Amino acid sequence: MRRFETRAVHAGERRGGGGREPDTSNPISTPIYASTTFWHPDVQTTDRVLGGEEAGYSYTRYGNPTVTAFEEAIAALESPRGGARSFAFASGMAALHAALLAAELSPGGRVLAAEQLYGSTATLLVQIFGSSGVEVRFADFYDLKSLQRRVEELNPRALVVESISNPLLRVADVPRLAELSRSAGAALIVDNTFGTPYLQRPLELGADIVVHSATKYLSGHGDLTAGVVTAGPPYDAALDQVRKLTGGILGPFEAWLALRGLKTLPLRVERQCENSTRLAGFLAEHPKVRRVNHLSMEDHPDREVARRTLSGPSGLLSFELDTEGREGVFRFLNALEVCVRTPSLGDVYTLATHPATSSHRDLPPSRRERLGVGENLVRVSVGIEHPEDIKEDIARALEEV
Ligand SMILES: Cc1ncc(COP(=O)(O)O)c(C=O)c1O
């Protein structure tokens, strides 16, 4: 099997131009197939393609060669030994919605989700699935003993967790969660947006369905919105059907950009891990910083789980400023010049955000406090700039606190 870096560059490409055999004008990069429909030499072929008896494309909502190239590349990264297929969507939220539907969440069914989930995922569960009769419960996924009791008591159909949580970077023990969900007959859905397949491949650790906001690390340049789900049987067939019917497909332009971004994923994540580790070390010594959350820190509660399940600390960190309230944090964020103030993550640019007023804005302050998301917390998604420039920018902005 070729190695991760090689697969990231080549997988999905040069598939013979959407089913065509190679000829004398084969593009090195899969073209953008900006076409709604596909025609065939005769209607009999169209009939066979639509009936699934012959490989080919018919209608872009059912499949598009540029989108397939991206999907094949993701499948080669998330599931290198095969057995799983990837399905691209218009956003990470559309991908999560499809993954939850594929896990057969129907009226009367229960889903048990991590309390630390991305806010919109929690709201999707409660407002969309909850209002169609699915019972949605939340639990602490980092206390496995109490989680086991909750699983036995609730008998859920699916467990939902993120490989690395936002913004405190808690690490899910995916192998143990997979055992737990298997023994309960539930599907384990892992949102691997923060982890990336470079640092963790949840399917290899026993998860059933892996989801990404490809808006983040997979594409990596802050220039598109996309999502992707990877799963093997029986979930892959369900995902294919859900996508055809709900229609939240990724367009060929975005798929092309995402595939292009994906080629440098290992290089970017490697550099982001190095840069974030250096920045975490600097912040930990800084007198205006009370606490640093980064997987290289000795006092991180999930160091042991991270050592078993991740091959790097990720490019994310968060830290508490030694202030009360938000004024000092706002002065710090406003003083940044290299780092960009924005709520997204996973880009080549270093991005800094204030979780209490962005990702966790809609939570009551008491719940925010319980989750450890205080007013003085800053999250940084470290980019690929020179580490000294990031450090100097942050050091200068800290003087404003
Ligand atoms: C962990 C995680 N999952 C899913 C999403 C949703 O992704 P998108 O914004 O691409 O819909 C986000 C967005 O920030 C996220 O952080």
The ligand as a Gaussian input file, in Angstrom:
#p B3LYP/6-31G(d) Opt

LIG

0 1
 C      -16.143000      19.959000      14.590000
 C      -17.026000      20.575000      13.559000
 N      -17.911000      19.801000      12.904000
 C      -18.739000      20.312000      11.964000
 C      -18.716000      21.651000      11.653000
 C      -19.656000      22.189000      10.607000
 O      -18.970000      22.378000       9.423000
 P      -19.420000      23.390000       8.257000
 O      -19.243000      24.769000       8.789000
 O      -18.523000      23.042000       7.121000
 O      -20.849000      23.086000       7.968000
 C      -17.809000      22.494000      12.291000
 C      -17.767000      23.933000      11.969000
 O      -17.076000      24.698000      12.589000
 C      -16.951000      21.939000      13.283000
 O      -16.067000      22.711000      13.943000

